[in-house]
């Protein structure tokens, strides 16, 4: 961060731009990136005097970090300048709220599309020209950049026109390339990169509030994307259609889950930021018979009673502390992320098991405990039942989002 950015008065950068730069840096250095929320905390720790502002027109505004700029020595500085020259809608780094436009992202730095894989790594059949594949990839990257740029301007409907224009206007001599399974796989990877970039700029923080109009637009886009692709690809090879539709389906599902999460987070934030309901939740939580629940769990699925009991006790203590400290939504999200990391990711690394198998095992146990806790709250006629139910839905959906996101990356 200190090598690429510096404090500067009167300027701002979109939060999504910095996160896109970070994703690009991680990809080039073979690093595993943290999520957008955790990255935001790192930025605020590095630049403690930064302020966050929403810039843009009502319903289409976006969060910006105010008081930071890109260093002229940063490799991303030229990217921003080039994007500004190439994009007819591009603006320079925003000087003030007066510089806002109708686009979701004001500064062009937010339009950064990470690098696509190189054709040189493909083992192509002898009959497929490597030069043609390279030409196609150049065309396809430009196509993906146009899609990203138009979404950043909130012109979701224009995506359909780009899809039709690109795929139905494909030169006949390129069709042999699209029939190659390696190229189809490459296109699927490129689509994943594009969709991750789109998701990162539309919803930079999964639990951050979104304008109602933007939420509606995102959900409508997710609903229409599959149909647009089917119509655009109708005349092309079936394997290509299947791969693109499969990746798009996962992306649309992710968008729907993220918008649902933002809605749940907004409702839960109202409860968790009020002292009285959280105090009641803590009182009701302490009335639950966790020893009894733990014994049931040990009998049901434990292969190492002592080890599993210690882990259950640890998780119970952590959640109690969150309630006692009247933690924020972000703190609950960090805790949920750490649970997945400890109970799934670390287990995969230690045992060499598949991520899906470990994730399914964790989700099954999480569901077991959740059901037993809800049962206890019901039997005790807990006054905070509604608050717990809301928090339970939020945490469960957030954990599912983390697991699904990691599974799709794998």
C-alpha positions in Angstrom: 0.0 0.0 0.0 2.7 2.5 0.9 4.5 1.7 -2.4 1.5 2.5 -4.5 -0.5 5.1 -2.6 0.0 8.2 -0.7 -2.0 10.7 1.4 -3.2 13.8 -0.5 -5.7 16.4 0.4 -8.8 17.0 -1.8 -8.6 13.9 -3.9 -10.4 10.5 -3.7 -10.3 7.0 -5.1 -13.1 4.4 -5.3 -12.8 1.7 -2.7 -13.3 -0.8 -5.5 -10.4 0.6 -7.5 -7.9 -0.1 -4.7 -9.4 -3.6 -4.2 -9.0 -4.3 -7.9 -5.4 -3.2 -7.8 -4.9 -5.5 -4.8 -6.4 -8.5 -6.6 -4.2 -7.8 -9.6 -1.1 -7.6 -7.3 -2.1 -10.9 -5.6 -2.6 -12.7 -8.9 0.8 -11.5 -10.3 2.6 -12.6 -7.1 0.7 -15.9 -6.5 -0.8 -14.7 -3.3 -4.2 -15.5 -1.8 -6.2 -12.3 -1.4 -8.4 -11.4 1.6 -12.0 -10.4 1.1 -12.9 -6.8 0.4 -14.0 -6.1 4.0 -10.7 -7.3 5.5 -8.8 -5.4 2.9 -10.7 -2.2 3.9 -9.5 -2.7 7.5 -5.9 -3.0 6.3 -6.2 0.3 4.4 -7.7 2.1 7.3 -4.9 0.8 9.6 -2.3 1.9 7.0 -3.9 5.3 6.4 -5.7 6.0 9.7 -6.8 9.6 8.7 -8.7 8.5 5.6 -12.4 9.4 5.3 -15.1 7.5 3.4 -17.6 9.3 1.2 -20.3 8.4 -1.2 -19.9 10.1 -4.5 -22.2 10.0 -7.5 -25.8 10.7 -8.3 -28.5 9.5 -5.9 -29.2 5.8 -6.2 -25.9 5.2 -8.2 -23.3 6.6 -5.7 -20.3 4.6 -4.7 -18.0 4.6 -1.7 -14.7 6.5 -2.1 -11.6 6.9 0.1 -11.1 10.6 0.5 -7.6 11.8 1.1 -5.6 9.3 -0.9 -4.1 9.1 -4.4 -2.0 6.8 -6.6 1.7 7.5 -6.6 3.2 8.5 -9.9 5.7 5.7 -9.5 3.0 3.1 -9.1 2.4 0.7 -12.0 -1.3 1.4 -11.6 -0.8 5.1 -12.2 -0.4 4.6 -15.9 -3.3 2.2 -16.0 -5.6 5.0 -14.6 -4.3 7.5 -17.1 -4.6 5.2 -20.0 -8.2 4.3 -19.0 -9.0 7.9 -18.8 -7.8 8.5 -22.4 -9.4 5.4 -23.8 -12.8 5.7 -22.2 -15.2 8.3 -23.5 -16.9 8.3 -20.1 -13.6 8.3 -18.1 -12.9 11.0 -15.6 -9.7 11.8 -13.7 -9.4 11.0 -10.0 -12.3 12.8 -8.4 -11.3 16.2 -6.9 -14.6 16.7 -5.1 -18.2 15.6 -4.9 -18.9 18.2 -7.7 -16.9 15.9 -10.1 -19.4 13.1 -9.7 -21.1 11.6 -12.8 -23.9 9.3 -13.6 -21.6 6.3 -13.5 -21.4 3.9 -10.6 -17.6 4.4 -10.5 -16.4 7.9 -11.1 -12.7 7.4 -11.4 -11.4 5.1 -14.2 -9.2 3.2 -11.9 -12.2 1.1 -10.9 -12.4 -0.3 -14.5 -9.2 -2.3 -14.2 -9.7 -5.8 -15.6 -7.1 -8.3 -14.2 -4.8 -10.1 -16.7 -6.1 -13.1 -18.6 -4.1 -16.3 -18.8 -1.5 -16.6 -21.6 -2.2 -18.6 -24.7 1.4 -19.9 -24.5 0.5 -22.3 -21.7 -2.2 -24.1 -23.8 -1.5 -27.4 -25.4 -3.4 -26.8 -28.6 -4.2 -29.5 -31.3 -2.0 -29.2 -34.4 -5.0 -28.1 -36.5 -5.7 -25.1 -34.3 -3.6 -22.0 -35.1 -2.0 -20.5 -32.0 -1.9 -17.1 -33.7 -5.7 -17.3 -34.2 -6.2 -18.1 -30.6 -4.0 -15.2 -29.6 -6.0 -12.9 -31.9 -9.3 -14.2 -30.4 -8.1 -13.6 -26.9 -7.2 -10.0 -27.7 -10.7 -9.6 -29.2 -12.3 -11.3 -26.2 -10.4 -9.2 -23.6 -11.6 -6.0 -25.4 -15.1 -7.4 -25.4 -14.9 -8.2 -21.6 -13.5 -4.7 -20.9 -16.5 -3.1 -22.7 -18.9 -5.2 -20.6 -17.1 -4.1 -17.4 -17.1 -0.5 -18.4 -20.8 -0.4 -19.4 -21.8 -2.0 -16.1 -19.7 0.5 -14.2 -21.9 3.2 -15.9 -25.0 1.3 -14.7 -26.0 0.5 -18.3 -26.8 -3.1 -17.5 -29.2 -3.5 -20.4 -26.4 -2.5 -22.9 -24.6 -5.8 -22.0 -27.1 -7.7 -24.1 -26.1 -5.6 -27.2 -22.4 -6.3 -26.6 -23.0 -10.0 -26.3 -25.1 -10.2 -29.5 -22.6 -8.0 -31.4 -19.6 -10.0 -30.4 -20.8 -13.5 -30.7 -23.2 -13.3 -33.6 -20.6 -11.1 -35.5 -17.8 -13.7 -34.9 -15.8 -14.1 -38.2 -16.3 -17.6 -39.8 -12.5 -18.3 -39.7 -12.6 -18.0 -35.9 -15.2 -20.8 -35.5 -12.6 -23.5 -35.6 -10.9 -21.9 -32.5 -14.2 -22.0 -30.6 -14.5 -25.7 -31.2 -11.3 -26.4 -29.3 -11.8 -27.7 -25.8 -8.7 -26.0 -24.5 -9.9 -22.6 -25.8 -13.4 -23.3 -24.3 -11.7 -23.9 -20.9 -9.7 -20.7 -21.3 -12.9 -18.7 -22.1 -14.4 -20.1 -18.9 -11.4 -18.9 -16.9 -11.6 -15.5 -18.5 -15.3 -15.2 -17.7 -14.6 -16.0 -14.1 -12.0 -13.2 -14.0 -14.5 -10.8 -15.6 -17.3 -11.7 -13.3 -15.1 -11.4 -10.2 -14.1 -7.9 -11.3 -17.8 -7.0 -11.9 -18.8 -8.3 -8.5 -15.9 -6.5 -6.8 -17.0 -3.1 -8.1 -20.7 -3.5 -7.8 -20.6 -5.0 -4.3 -17.2 -4.2 -2.9 -18.3 -5.0 0.6 -20.7 -7.9 0.9 -22.2 -6.6 4.1 -22.2 -2.9 3.1 -25.6 -1.3 2.4 -26.5 -0.8 -1.2 -29.0 1.7 -2.7 -32.4 0.1 -3.3 -32.3 1.0 -7.0 -28.8 -0.5 -7.5 -29.9 -3.7 -5.7 -32.9 -4.0 -8.0 -30.7 -3.4 -11.0 -28.2 -6.1 -10.0 -30.9 -8.7 -9.3 -32.5 -7.9 -12.7 -29.2 -8.2 -14.4 -28.5 -11.6 -12.7 -31.9 -12.8 -13.8 -31.4 -11.8 -17.5 -27.8 -12.7 -18.1 -28.4 -16.4 -18.8 -31.1 -15.7 -21.4 -28.9 -13.1 -23.1 -26.1 -15.6 -23.4 -28.3 -18.3 -24.7 -29.6 -16.1 -27.4 -26.2 -14.8 -28.4 -24.5 -18.2 -28.5 -27.3 -20.2 -30.1 -25.3 -20.8 -33.4 -22.0 -21.7 -31.7 -20.5 -25.1 -30.5 -22.4 -26.7 -27.7 -19.4 -27.1 -25.4 -18.8 -23.3 -25.5 -22.5 -22.6 -24.7 -22.4 -25.0 -21.8 -19.2 -23.6 -20.3 -20.2 -20.0 -20.6 -23.7 -20.6 -19.3 -22.3 -22.7 -16.3 -19.9 -19.9 -15.3 -22.6 -17.3 -15.8 -25.1 -19.3 -13.7 -22.7 -19.4 -10.8 -22.0 -15.7 -11.1 -25.7 -14.9 -11.1 -26.2 -17.0 -8.1 -23.4 -15.2 -6.3 -24.9 -11.8 -7.1 -28.3 -12.9 -5.8 -26.7 -14.2 -2.6 -24.6 -11.0 -2.1 -27.6 -8.7 -2.6 -29.6 -10.8 -0.1 -26.7 -10.6 2.3 -26.6 -6.8 2.1 -30.3 -6.8 2.8 -30.0 -9.1 5.8 -27.0 -7.1 7.1 -28.9 -3.9 7.0 -31.7 -5.4 9.1 -29.2 -7.0 11.5 -27.2 -3.8 11.8 -30.3 -2.1 13.3 -30.5 -4.7 16.0 -26.8 -5.1 16.8 -26.1 -1.4 17.0 -28.7 -1.0 19.8 -27.6 -1.8 23.3 -30.9 -3.0 24.7 -31.6 -5.9 22.3 -28.0 -7.1 22.4 -28.1 -7.1 26.2 -31.2 -9.3 26.1 -29.6 -11.6 23.5 -26.6 -12.1 25.9 -29.0 -12.9 28.8 -30.9 -15.4 26.7 -27.7 -16.9 25.3 -26.4 -17.6 28.8 -29.6 -19.6 29.6 -28.9 -22.2 26.8 -27.8 -25.6 27.9 -24.6 -25.8 25.8 -23.2 -28.8 27.8 -26.3 -30.8 26.7 -25.9 -29.6 23.1 -22.2 -30.5 23.1 -23.0 -34.0 24.4 -25.5 -34.6 21.7 -23.0 -33.4 19.1 -20.3 -35.7 20.5 -22.6 -38.7 20.3 -23.8 -37.7 16.8 -20.6 -37.1 14.8 -17.5 -36.9 16.9 -14.5 -39.2 16.3 -12.2 -37.4 18.7 -14.4 -36.3 21.7 -11.8 -34.4 23.6 -10.5 -32.4 20.6 -14.0 -31.7 19.2 -15.3 -30.6 22.6 -12.4 -28.1 23.0 -13.3 -26.6 19.6 -17.0 -26.3 20.5 -16.1 -24.7 23.8 -13.8 -22.2 22.0 -16.4 -21.2 19.4 -19.0 -20.8 22.2 -16.7 -18.6 24.2 -15.9 -16.4 21.1 -19.5 -15.9 20.3 -20.3 -15.0 23.9 -17.5 -12.4 23.8 -19.0 -10.9 20.6 -22.3 -10.4 22.3 -20.7 -9.1 25.5 -18.7 -6.6 23.5 -21.7 -5.6 21.4 -19.8 -6.3 18.3 -20.5 -4.7 14.9 -21.6 -6.6 11.8 -18.0 -6.5 10.4 -16.7 -8.1 13.6 -19.3 -10.9 13.3 -18.3 -11.3 9.6 -14.6 -11.5 10.5 -15.4 -14.2 13.1 -17.4 -16.2 10.6 -14.5 -15.9 8.1 -12.1 -17.1 10.7 -14.4 -20.1 11.5 -14.3 -21.2 7.8 -10.6 -20.7 7.8 -10.0 -22.8 10.9 -12.6 -25.5 10.3 -12.3 -25.9 6.6 -9.3 -24.3 4.9 -6.8 -25.3 7.6 -8.2 -28.9 7.6 -7.8 -29.1 3.8 -4.2 -28.1 4.1 -3.5 -30.5 7.0 -5.4 -33.6 5.8 -5.2 -33.1 2.1 -8.9 -33.7 1.8 -11.0 -31.9 -0.9 -12.4 -28.5 0.0 -15.9 -29.6 -0.9 -15.8 -32.5 1.5 -14.4 -30.5 4.4 -16.9 -27.7 3.7 -19.9 -30.0 3.7 -18.8 -31.6 7.0 -18.5 -28.1 8.6 -21.8 -26.9 7.2 -23.5 -30.1 8.5 -22.2 -29.5 12.0 -23.0 -25.8 11.8 -26.6 -26.7 10.9 -26.8 -29.2 13.8 -25.7 -26.6 16.4 -27.9 -23.9 14.9 -31.0 -26.1 15.0 -30.3 -27.1 18.6 -29.7 -23.5 19.7 -32.9 -22.3 18.0 -34.8 -25.2 19.8 -33.4 -24.1 23.2 -34.4 -20.5 22.5 -37.9 -21.6 21.6 -38.3 -23.8 24.7 -37.2 -20.9 26.9 -39.5 -18.4 25.1 -36.5 -16.2 24.7 -37.4 -12.5 24.3 -34.6 -12.1 21.8 -35.6 -15.0 19.6 -36.3 -12.7 16.6 -32.9 -11.1 17.0 -31.1 -14.4 17.2 -33.0 -15.7 14.2 -32.0 -12.7 12.1 -28.3 -13.0 13.1 -28.4 -16.8 12.5 -29.7 -16.2 8.9 -27.1 -13.6 8.3 -24.2 -15.8 9.5 -25.4 -18.9 7.8 -25.8 -17.1 4.4 -22.4 -15.4 4.9 -20.7 -18.7 5.6 -22.3 -20.3 2.6 -21.2 -17.3 0.5 -17.6 -17.7 1.7 -17.7 -21.5 1.0 -19.3 -21.2 -2.4 -16.9 -18.4 -3.4 -13.9 -20.5 -2.4 -15.3 -23.6 -4.1 -15.8 -21.7 -7.4 -12.2 -20.5 -7.2 -10.9 -24.0 -6.7 
